[in-house]
Amino acid sequence: MSIARTVLDLAVSPWALVALKATLALFLALAVAGVARRGRASLRHAIYSAVFAVLLLLPLSSRVMPNMPVKVPVRAQPAAPPTTLVPVTTPAAAPVATSLAAPKLTALIVPSAWRIYLAGVLFILGTLVAGVVRLRRWAAAGEVWLDGTRLATDVACASGIRRAVLVVLAPDIAVPLTFGFRRQTIVLPAAAREWDDDSLRRALRHELEHVRRDDWALQLLGRVACALYWPHPLVWVAWRRFCAEAERACDDAVVGAFEPTSYADQLVTLARSMTRRRRVPALAMASPTRLSERVHAILDPAQARGPHGRIATIATVSVMALTVAVFGSLRLVADEPSYEKAVDQGVAGGIDDGVRGGVDGGVHDAVEGAVALYQESVVRAAERGDIEGMQDLLDRGYNINATVPGDGTMLLISAKNGHTAAVRYLLDHGADPNTPSPGDGNPLVAAAGAGETAIAELLLDRGAHIDTVVPGDENALITAARLGRTDTVRMLIARGADVNIRVFVVDSDEAPHWRTALHAARRNGYHDIEQLLLGAGAKE
């Protein structure tokens, strides 16, 4: 398998594809915000808010939006030449170990990665909940400052802010902060009682701007997005910029009403008073982080300030919605070059060598059409068990082990449809009973799933590996147990199938989980198969 094909197989898994789309969205947001670095801080904050909304909506949109396939050029891997298999009663030990090596490695790595990821999500969400609880305790233990609340109301009215707030003095904090939904609470340090009138008004104006902009709710949503995407480094870059731009937007509101130098001095004084920083989900008015950047922006007379306009808001929301719709629809699919596919299918013998260089696009279209026709002929012949039709295809150079996307090899299709004579014919002419077909398993898995016990026995007699796990498609015993094929399960157990092999399943219908034949039978209510497996030593 080529490196490009391997990367593509990894990329098309649901969660990996969401991560890829998230990367594109974050790069786009960081680039746009970088271009707007001399613009209003409120606009950059809106951009980062929008990208966090996109991140939260991506998993849902990827499931509900219609598919929009994106073809990725992948050079086809040349098929192995047909070989005649020697009939054997049981598969050799070495091939079985080789075929199971990759699934076993995947089975070890994937669940461990999921556990680490979920532990990180729970840890971050846990710290978020603990921070909210800490904030509420501070507010409950603090003193409601009526004079401060009246002053905050006056500042809000003068600034055109129509939101109710409560001002609380708390001894455990060093700088002002704000939290809450319907009635937000501004928490001031106990020392604020001694501040002069201008310092107090500047602090209240800063916090009231957070109230007007609903920054606390946006911060919670951003933190949830960070929890879901915590392994991604770009999400933390966006988070730091998101918090910084929220503070700068509030700074701009203060500078528009008060003298900049005095406000900058106040921020520096507050930052120096912070001997320690307790983590809470609220934006503090001042902190040593990015303080120099904020002071420089406050004192820069050329810096654009104020809230962004309605047009910018509409544009940001529109781009966000478009990004969710487009990214949610994208699907990666392999696009092998026409000639390569034709060679793989064994139908390009009569095409001029000039096609290899891609000289004639029309010839490429002809090859595409030839491949499609041959694939249709292959599927039709295999589904009917038409030995003459299959012989005609092989006589014209068709690769007996080629896989038709979405259907499998001729042997798999014949086995699934119960054509014993066709299966025997294909095996006699070099068909490999272990060739995997993503989405369909392999010939033995397909026969077991269809309940074709006699064909499954024939495949085992001719070299099929009984315990082979096809990544994403289970193995023969688990498939037969899941679909209620009692006779096939009994035969596989008698032939020595490992009843305790398990596969890690990741699909859109269930949470990621381990699956065994026993679990599959029990989940679907096949009690006779359950008893067979327990009698053969299946573990709970």
C-alpha positions as CSV (number, residue, x, y, z in Angstrom):
1,M,0.0,0.0,0.0
2,S,1.4,3.4,-0.9
3,I,2.1,6.1,1.7
4,A,-0.5,8.4,0.0
5,R,-3.2,5.7,0.2
6,T,-2.3,5.0,3.9
7,V,-2.6,8.7,4.7
8,L,-5.9,8.9,2.9
9,D,-7.3,5.9,4.7
10,L,-6.5,7.6,8.0
11,A,-7.9,11.0,6.9
12,V,-11.3,9.7,5.8
13,S,-12.1,8.4,9.3
14,P,-14.9,10.6,10.8
15,W,-12.9,12.1,13.7
16,A,-9.7,12.6,11.7
17,L,-11.7,14.3,9.0
18,V,-13.3,16.7,11.6
19,A,-9.7,17.4,12.9
20,L,-8.6,18.2,9.4
21,K,-11.5,20.6,8.8
22,A,-10.9,22.2,12.2
23,T,-7.3,22.8,11.2
24,L,-8.4,24.6,8.0
25,A,-10.9,26.7,9.9
26,L,-8.3,27.7,12.5
27,F,-5.7,28.6,9.9
28,L,-8.4,30.7,8.1
29,A,-9.3,32.5,11.3
30,L,-5.8,33.2,12.4
31,A,-4.9,34.5,8.9
32,V,-7.9,36.8,8.7
33,A,-7.3,38.1,12.2
34,G,-3.7,38.7,11.3
35,V,-4.7,40.8,8.2
36,A,-7.0,42.8,10.5
37,R,-4.3,43.4,13.2
38,R,-4.5,47.2,12.7
39,G,-8.3,47.1,12.8
40,R,-10.7,47.1,15.8
41,A,-10.1,44.6,18.5
42,S,-13.8,43.9,18.6
43,L,-13.7,42.7,15.0
44,R,-10.8,40.3,15.7
45,H,-12.6,39.0,18.8
46,A,-15.7,38.4,16.6
47,I,-13.5,36.4,14.2
48,Y,-12.2,34.1,17.0
49,S,-15.7,33.8,18.4
50,A,-16.9,32.7,15.0
51,V,-14.2,30.0,14.6
52,F,-15.0,28.5,18.0
53,A,-18.6,28.3,16.9
54,V,-17.5,26.6,13.8
55,L,-15.5,24.1,15.8
56,L,-18.5,23.2,18.0
57,L,-20.8,22.8,14.9
58,L,-18.3,20.8,12.8
59,P,-19.0,17.3,14.2
60,L,-22.8,17.8,13.8
61,S,-22.6,19.4,10.4
62,S,-20.3,16.6,9.2
63,R,-23.1,14.1,9.9
64,V,-26.1,16.0,8.6
65,M,-24.8,17.9,5.6
66,P,-24.9,16.3,2.1
67,N,-21.7,14.8,0.8
68,M,-19.4,16.9,-1.4
69,P,-16.6,14.5,-2.4
70,V,-13.1,15.9,-3.0
71,K,-10.9,13.7,-5.1
72,V,-7.3,13.1,-3.8
73,P,-4.9,11.9,-6.4
74,V,-3.5,8.5,-5.3
75,R,-1.3,6.3,-7.5
76,A,-2.8,2.9,-7.6
77,Q,-0.8,0.0,-6.0
78,P,0.0,-2.6,-8.7
79,A,-1.9,-5.8,-8.0
80,A,0.1,-8.9,-7.2
81,P,0.1,-11.5,-10.1
82,P,-2.3,-14.3,-9.8
83,T,-0.9,-17.4,-8.1
84,T,-2.3,-20.9,-7.7
85,L,-3.1,-21.7,-4.1
86,V,-2.4,-25.1,-2.8
87,P,-5.4,-26.6,-1.0
88,V,-4.8,-27.0,2.8
89,T,-6.9,-28.0,5.7
90,T,-5.8,-25.3,8.1
91,P,-3.9,-22.1,7.4
92,A,-0.3,-22.0,8.1
93,A,0.7,-20.2,11.3
94,A,3.0,-17.6,9.8
95,P,0.4,-16.1,7.4
96,V,-2.1,-15.8,10.2
97,A,0.3,-14.0,12.4
98,T,1.2,-11.6,9.6
99,S,-2.4,-10.9,8.7
100,L,-3.3,-10.1,12.3
101,A,-0.3,-8.0,13.1
102,A,-1.8,-4.7,11.8
103,P,-5.2,-5.2,13.4
104,K,-3.7,-6.1,16.8
105,L,-1.5,-3.0,16.7
106,T,-4.5,-0.9,15.8
107,A,-6.5,-2.5,18.5
108,L,-3.8,-1.5,21.1
109,I,-3.2,2.0,19.9
110,V,-6.7,3.3,19.1
111,P,-8.5,2.6,22.4
112,S,-5.5,4.0,24.3
113,A,-5.6,7.2,22.3
114,W,-9.4,7.4,22.9
115,R,-8.9,7.1,26.6
116,I,-6.2,9.8,26.7
117,Y,-8.4,12.1,24.6
118,L,-11.5,11.6,26.8
119,A,-9.5,12.0,29.9
120,G,-8.3,15.4,28.6
121,V,-11.8,16.5,27.7
122,L,-13.1,15.5,31.1
123,F,-10.2,17.3,32.9
124,I,-10.7,20.6,31.0
125,L,-14.5,20.5,31.5
126,G,-14.0,19.6,35.1
127,T,-11.8,22.6,35.7
128,L,-14.4,24.8,33.9
129,V,-17.1,23.6,36.3
130,A,-14.9,24.0,39.3
131,G,-14.0,27.5,38.2
132,V,-17.7,28.5,37.9
133,V,-18.4,27.1,41.3
134,R,-15.4,29.1,42.7
135,L,-16.8,32.3,41.1
136,R,-20.2,31.8,42.7
137,R,-18.7,31.1,46.1
138,W,-16.7,34.4,45.9
139,A,-19.8,36.3,45.0
140,A,-21.9,34.6,47.7
141,A,-19.2,35.2,50.3
142,G,-18.6,38.8,49.2
143,E,-20.3,42.0,50.3
144,V,-23.0,43.5,48.0
145,W,-21.7,47.0,47.5
146,L,-24.8,49.2,47.0
147,D,-22.9,52.4,46.4
148,G,-20.8,50.6,43.7
149,T,-24.0,49.1,42.2
150,R,-25.5,52.6,41.9
151,L,-22.3,54.0,40.4
152,A,-22.3,51.1,37.9
153,T,-25.9,51.8,36.9
154,D,-24.9,55.5,36.3
155,V,-21.9,54.5,34.1
156,A,-24.0,51.9,32.2
157,C,-26.7,54.5,31.4
158,A,-24.1,57.0,30.3
159,S,-22.6,54.4,28.0
160,G,-25.9,53.2,26.5
161,I,-25.8,49.8,28.3
162,R,-29.2,48.5,29.3
163,R,-28.2,45.5,31.4
164,A,-28.8,45.0,35.1
165,V,-25.6,44.3,37.1
166,L,-24.7,43.7,40.7
167,V,-21.4,44.9,42.2
168,V,-19.8,42.7,44.9
169,L,-16.6,43.3,47.0
170,A,-14.6,40.1,47.5
171,P,-11.4,39.8,49.6
172,D,-10.0,36.9,47.6
173,I,-9.4,38.7,44.3
174,A,-6.9,41.4,43.3
175,V,-8.5,42.6,40.0
176,P,-12.1,43.2,38.8
177,L,-13.9,40.5,36.9
178,T,-17.4,39.8,35.6
179,F,-19.6,36.7,35.2
180,G,-23.2,35.7,34.9
181,F,-26.0,35.5,32.3
182,R,-29.3,37.3,32.9
183,R,-28.1,39.5,35.8
184,Q,-24.3,39.7,35.6
185,T,-22.1,40.2,38.7
186,I,-19.1,42.5,38.7
187,V,-16.7,41.3,41.4
188,L,-14.3,44.0,42.7
189,P,-11.4,43.6,45.1
190,A,-12.2,44.8,48.7
191,A,-9.6,47.5,48.2
192,A,-11.9,49.1,45.5
193,R,-13.7,50.8,48.3
194,E,-10.7,53.1,48.7
195,W,-10.2,53.8,45.0
196,D,-10.7,57.4,43.7
197,D,-13.8,58.1,41.7
198,D,-12.0,58.1,38.3
199,S,-10.3,54.7,38.9
200,L,-13.5,53.2,40.0
201,R,-15.4,54.5,37.0
202,R,-12.7,53.2,34.6
203,A,-12.9,49.7,36.2
204,L,-16.7,49.7,36.0
205,R,-16.7,50.9,32.4
206,H,-14.3,48.1,31.5
207,E,-16.4,45.4,33.1
208,L,-19.6,46.8,31.8
209,E,-18.2,46.5,28.3
210,H,-17.8,42.8,29.0
211,V,-21.5,42.7,30.0
212,R,-22.6,44.6,26.9
213,R,-20.6,42.2,24.6
214,D,-21.7,39.0,26.5
215,D,-18.1,38.0,26.8
216,W,-18.6,35.6,29.7
217,A,-21.0,33.4,27.7
218,L,-18.7,33.5,24.7
219,Q,-15.7,32.6,26.9
220,L,-17.6,29.5,28.2
221,L,-18.4,28.4,24.6
222,G,-14.8,28.9,23.6
223,R,-13.6,26.9,26.6
224,V,-15.9,24.0,25.6
225,A,-14.4,24.1,22.1
226,C,-10.9,24.0,23.6
227,A,-11.9,21.0,25.7
228,L,-13.2,19.1,22.6
229,Y,-10.1,19.9,20.5
230,W,-7.5,20.1,23.3
231,P,-4.9,18.0,21.4
232,H,-4.8,20.6,18.6
233,P,-2.1,23.2,19.2
234,L,-3.8,25.8,17.0
235,V,-7.0,25.8,19.2
236,W,-4.9,27.1,22.1
237,V,-3.3,29.8,20.0
238,A,-6.8,30.9,19.0
239,W,-7.9,30.8,22.6
240,R,-5.1,33.1,23.8
241,R,-5.8,35.6,21.1
242,F,-9.5,35.4,21.8
243,C,-9.0,36.3,25.5
244,A,-6.5,39.1,24.6
245,E,-8.8,40.7,22.0
246,A,-11.8,40.6,24.4
247,E,-9.7,42.7,26.9
248,R,-8.5,45.0,24.2
249,A,-12.0,45.6,23.0
250,C,-13.0,46.7,26.5
251,D,-9.9,48.8,26.8
252,D,-11.0,50.6,23.7
253,A,-14.3,51.4,25.3
254,V,-12.5,52.9,28.4
255,V,-10.1,54.9,26.3
256,G,-13.0,56.4,24.4
257,A,-14.4,57.9,27.7
258,F,-11.3,58.5,29.8
259,E,-7.7,59.7,29.6
260,P,-5.5,56.9,28.2
261,T,-2.4,57.4,30.3
262,S,-4.2,57.2,33.6
263,Y,-6.0,54.1,32.5
264,A,-2.7,52.5,31.4
265,D,-1.1,53.3,34.8
266,Q,-4.1,51.7,36.5
267,L,-3.7,48.5,34.6
268,V,0.0,48.3,35.4
269,T,-0.7,48.9,39.1
270,L,-3.4,46.2,39.2
271,A,-1.2,43.7,37.4
272,R,1.6,44.3,39.9
273,S,-0.9,43.6,42.8
274,M,-1.5,40.1,41.5
275,T,0.7,37.9,43.7
276,R,-1.0,34.7,42.4
277,R,-3.5,33.9,39.8
278,R,-6.4,31.5,40.6
279,R,-7.9,29.9,37.5
280,V,-11.5,30.9,37.0
281,P,-13.6,31.1,33.8
282,A,-13.8,34.9,33.8
283,L,-11.8,37.6,32.1
284,A,-9.7,39.6,34.6
285,M,-9.3,43.3,34.0
286,A,-5.5,43.2,34.3
287,S,-2.9,40.5,34.3
288,P,0.8,40.3,33.4
289,T,0.0,38.3,30.3
290,R,0.2,40.6,27.2
291,L,0.1,43.7,29.4
292,S,2.8,45.5,27.4
293,E,0.8,44.8,24.2
294,R,-2.4,46.3,25.8
295,V,-0.6,49.3,27.1
296,H,1.0,50.0,23.7
297,A,-2.5,49.8,22.1
298,I,-4.0,52.1,24.7
299,L,-1.4,54.8,24.1
300,D,-1.4,54.4,20.3
301,P,-3.5,57.3,18.9
302,A,-3.6,55.7,15.5
303,Q,-5.3,52.5,16.8
304,A,-8.8,51.9,15.4
305,R,-11.3,51.6,18.3
306,G,-14.9,51.0,19.1
307,P,-17.4,48.2,18.2
308,H,-17.4,46.8,14.7
309,G,-20.3,47.7,12.5
310,R,-23.3,45.8,11.4
311,I,-21.8,45.0,8.0
312,A,-18.8,43.4,9.7
313,T,-21.1,41.4,12.0
314,I,-23.2,40.2,9.0
315,A,-20.1,39.3,7.1
316,T,-18.6,37.4,10.0
317,V,-21.8,35.4,10.6
318,S,-22.2,34.7,6.9
319,V,-18.6,33.4,6.5
320,M,-19.1,31.3,9.7
321,A,-22.3,29.7,8.3
322,L,-20.7,29.1,4.9
323,T,-17.6,27.5,6.5
324,V,-19.8,25.2,8.5
325,A,-21.9,24.2,5.5
326,V,-18.9,23.7,3.1
327,F,-16.6,22.0,5.6
328,G,-19.4,19.8,6.9
329,S,-20.0,18.6,3.4
330,L,-16.4,17.8,2.4
331,R,-15.5,14.1,2.0
332,L,-12.1,12.9,0.8
333,V,-12.1,10.1,-1.8
334,A,-9.3,8.5,-3.7
335,D,-8.9,9.5,-7.3
336,E,-6.5,7.1,-9.0
337,P,-5.2,8.2,-12.4
338,S,-7.2,6.6,-15.2
339,Y,-4.4,4.6,-16.7
340,E,-3.3,3.3,-13.3
341,K,-6.8,2.1,-12.6
342,A,-7.0,0.5,-16.0
343,V,-3.8,-1.3,-15.4
344,D,-5.0,-2.4,-12.0
345,Q,-8.2,-3.7,-13.6
346,G,-6.3,-5.4,-16.4
347,V,-8.2,-3.6,-19.2
348,A,-5.5,-1.2,-20.6
349,G,-3.5,-3.6,-22.8
350,G,-4.8,-2.1,-26.0
351,I,-4.4,1.6,-25.0
352,D,-1.5,3.4,-26.7
353,D,1.6,4.1,-24.5
354,G,1.1,7.8,-25.0
355,V,-1.7,7.6,-22.4
356,R,1.0,7.0,-19.7
357,G,2.2,10.6,-20.1
358,G,-1.3,12.0,-20.0
359,V,-1.1,13.4,-23.5
360,D,-4.6,12.8,-24.6
361,G,-7.3,13.7,-22.1
362,G,-10.0,12.2,-24.4
363,V,-8.2,8.8,-24.2
364,H,-8.2,9.1,-20.4
365,D,-12.0,9.5,-20.5
366,A,-12.2,6.5,-22.7
367,V,-10.2,4.5,-20.2
368,E,-12.4,5.7,-17.4
369,G,-15.4,4.5,-19.3
370,A,-13.7,1.1,-20.0
371,V,-12.9,0.6,-16.4
372,A,-16.5,1.4,-15.4
373,L,-17.9,-1.1,-18.0
374,Y,-15.5,-3.8,-16.9
375,Q,-16.4,-3.3,-13.3
376,E,-20.1,-3.5,-14.1
377,S,-19.4,-6.7,-16.1
378,V,-17.4,-8.2,-13.2
379,V,-20.1,-7.5,-10.6
380,R,-22.9,-8.8,-12.8
381,A,-21.0,-12.0,-13.6
382,A,-20.0,-12.6,-10.0
383,E,-23.4,-11.9,-8.6
384,R,-25.0,-14.5,-11.1
385,G,-22.2,-17.0,-10.7
386,D,-21.7,-16.8,-14.4
387,I,-18.5,-18.8,-14.9
388,E,-18.4,-18.3,-18.7
389,G,-18.6,-14.6,-18.2
390,M,-15.9,-14.6,-15.6
391,Q,-13.7,-16.8,-17.9
392,D,-14.2,-14.3,-20.7
393,L,-13.1,-11.4,-18.5
394,L,-10.0,-13.3,-17.4
395,D,-9.1,-14.3,-21.0
396,R,-9.1,-10.6,-21.9
397,G,-6.6,-9.8,-19.1
398,Y,-8.8,-8.9,-16.1
399,N,-6.9,-9.2,-12.8
400,I,-8.7,-11.9,-10.8
401,N,-7.8,-10.3,-7.5
402,A,-8.8,-6.7,-8.5
403,T,-11.2,-5.0,-6.1
404,V,-14.3,-3.2,-7.5
405,P,-14.9,-0.3,-5.0
406,G,-18.0,-0.9,-3.0
407,D,-18.4,-4.5,-4.2
408,G,-15.1,-6.4,-3.6
409,T,-13.4,-9.0,-5.7
410,M,-15.0,-11.5,-7.9
411,L,-14.4,-14.2,-5.3
412,L,-16.0,-12.1,-2.5
413,I,-19.1,-11.3,-4.6
414,S,-19.5,-14.9,-5.7
415,A,-19.1,-16.2,-2.1
416,K,-21.6,-13.7,-0.7
417,N,-24.2,-14.7,-3.3
418,G,-23.8,-18.4,-2.6
419,H,-22.3,-19.6,-5.9
420,T,-20.2,-22.5,-4.8
421,A,-19.2,-23.6,-8.4
422,A,-18.0,-20.1,-9.2
423,V,-16.1,-19.9,-6.0
424,R,-14.3,-23.2,-6.8
425,Y,-13.6,-22.0,-10.3
426,L,-12.1,-18.7,-9.1
427,L,-9.9,-20.5,-6.5
428,D,-8.7,-22.9,-9.1
429,H,-7.6,-20.0,-11.3
430,G,-5.6,-18.1,-8.6
431,A,-8.1,-16.0,-6.7
432,D,-6.8,-15.1,-3.3
433,P,-9.3,-15.9,-0.5
434,N,-7.6,-13.4,1.8
435,T,-7.8,-10.3,-0.4
436,P,-9.5,-7.6,1.8
437,S,-12.2,-5.2,0.4
438,P,-12.8,-2.2,2.7
439,G,-16.5,-2.1,3.6
440,D,-17.1,-5.8,2.7
441,G,-14.3,-7.6,4.7
442,N,-12.9,-10.5,2.6
443,P,-14.4,-13.5,0.9
444,L,-14.6,-15.5,4.2
445,V,-16.2,-12.6,6.1
446,A,-18.7,-12.1,3.3
447,A,-19.6,-15.8,3.2
448,A,-19.9,-15.9,6.9
449,G,-22.1,-12.8,7.0
450,A,-24.4,-14.3,4.3
451,G,-24.7,-17.6,6.1
452,E,-23.0,-19.5,3.3
453,T,-21.5,-22.2,5.5
454,A,-20.4,-24.6,2.8
455,I,-18.6,-21.8,0.9
456,A,-16.9,-20.6,4.1
457,E,-15.7,-24.2,4.6
458,L,-14.4,-24.3,1.0
459,L,-12.5,-21.1,1.5
460,L,-10.9,-22.4,4.7
461,D,-9.9,-25.5,2.9
462,R,-8.3,-23.4,0.2
463,G,-6.2,-21.2,2.5
464,A,-8.5,-18.6,4.0
465,H,-7.3,-17.4,7.4
466,I,-10.0,-18.1,9.8
467,D,-9.2,-15.3,12.4
468,T,-8.2,-12.5,10.1
469,V,-9.6,-9.1,11.2
470,V,-10.2,-6.7,8.3
471,P,-9.8,-3.2,9.8
472,G,-13.3,-1.7,10.0
473,D,-15.1,-4.9,9.0
474,E,-14.5,-7.3,11.9
475,N,-13.8,-11.0,11.1
476,A,-15.8,-14.0,10.0
477,L,-16.9,-15.2,13.5
478,I,-17.9,-11.8,14.8
479,T,-19.8,-11.1,11.6
480,A,-21.6,-14.4,11.6
481,A,-22.5,-13.9,15.3
482,R,-23.7,-10.4,14.8
483,L,-26.0,-11.5,11.9
484,G,-27.3,-14.6,13.6
485,R,-25.7,-17.2,11.3
486,T,-25.9,-20.1,13.8
487,D,-24.7,-22.9,11.5
488,T,-21.7,-20.8,10.3
489,V,-20.8,-19.9,13.9
490,R,-20.9,-23.6,14.8
491,M,-18.7,-24.5,11.8
492,L,-16.1,-21.8,12.6
493,I,-15.9,-22.9,16.2
494,A,-15.4,-26.4,15.1
495,R,-12.6,-25.3,12.7
496,G,-10.8,-23.6,15.6
497,A,-11.8,-20.0,15.4
498,D,-10.7,-17.9,18.3
499,V,-13.9,-17.0,20.1
500,N,-12.3,-14.2,22.2
501,I,-10.9,-12.1,19.4
502,R,-12.1,-8.5,19.8
503,V,-12.1,-5.5,17.5
504,F,-12.4,-1.8,18.3
505,V,-15.3,-0.3,16.5
506,V,-15.7,3.4,15.7
507,D,-18.8,4.3,13.7
508,S,-21.4,7.0,13.7
509,D,-24.2,4.9,15.3
510,E,-22.5,4.0,18.5
511,A,-19.8,5.2,20.8
512,P,-16.4,3.7,20.2
513,H,-16.3,0.3,21.9
514,W,-14.7,-3.2,21.9
515,R,-16.8,-5.9,20.1
516,T,-16.5,-9.6,20.4
517,A,-18.6,-12.4,18.9
518,L,-20.2,-12.9,22.2
519,H,-21.1,-9.3,22.7
520,A,-22.4,-9.1,19.1
521,A,-24.7,-12.1,19.5
522,R,-25.9,-10.9,22.9
523,R,-26.6,-7.4,21.7
524,N,-28.8,-8.7,18.8
525,G,-30.6,-11.3,20.9
526,Y,-29.2,-14.5,19.3
527,H,-29.2,-16.6,22.5
528,D,-28.4,-19.9,20.7
529,I,-25.2,-18.4,19.3
530,E,-24.5,-16.9,22.7
531,Q,-24.7,-20.4,24.3
532,L,-22.5,-21.8,21.5
533,L,-19.8,-19.2,22.2
534,L,-19.9,-19.6,26.0
535,G,-19.6,-23.3,25.6
536,A,-16.5,-22.8,23.4
537,G,-14.9,-20.7,26.1
538,A,-15.9,-17.2,25.2
539,K,-15.2,-14.7,28.0
540,E,-17.7,-12.2,29.3
